[in-house]
């Protein structure tokens, strides 16, 4: 199993550009989520999904969109990048009633 | 709401020193508690967990005890190694809530 994979690993965007961060898992997990990691703030939940076709907002959803058309994939879209979105983004997944979440390696995004 | 407060870093230690990282929490339900570790350049990995009061989680020489009376889950290791250099996150989730609430993270550096 590859676990949770994320692409790209690094990305530089200009203000106003759009892009999609990819996340995939091969563990047939129902639950997937996106977090952003900022210094001194831990990880904060952006969006999450409890199954294909179902998504919901987390703590910091503004400026981001998600969709979940398959169990495996959960892409995060930045509609119009802003410098405040410079961060490290982590995707995670877990089985429905399990405690442990599995994290991907992260995407480091810089918006200039 | 649910929140986690953990000891500010950074923490610098010599090899074989004793490590403790304090973590306290507030939660509306009965939380499960976790310590995640992030090694340089990697994603988060679950280090240990405890799902009910007085449980002790342990892994790789690290231990933490779920103390409901003091709402704490302090991480300890008796003799650290250089390979323990990482960022450590305390986190909680409440039953039937998919979200993990993270502390700010504590950076630990162990010197040979």
Interface residues (C-beta under 8 A of the other chain):
Chain A: X4 X31 X33 X35 X40 X41 X42 X43 X44 X45 X48 X50 X58 X90 X92 X94 X99 X100 X101 X103 X104 X105 X106
Chain B: X4 X32 X34 X36 X42 X43 X44 X45 X46 X49 X51 X89 X93 X98 X99 X100 X102 X103 X104 X105
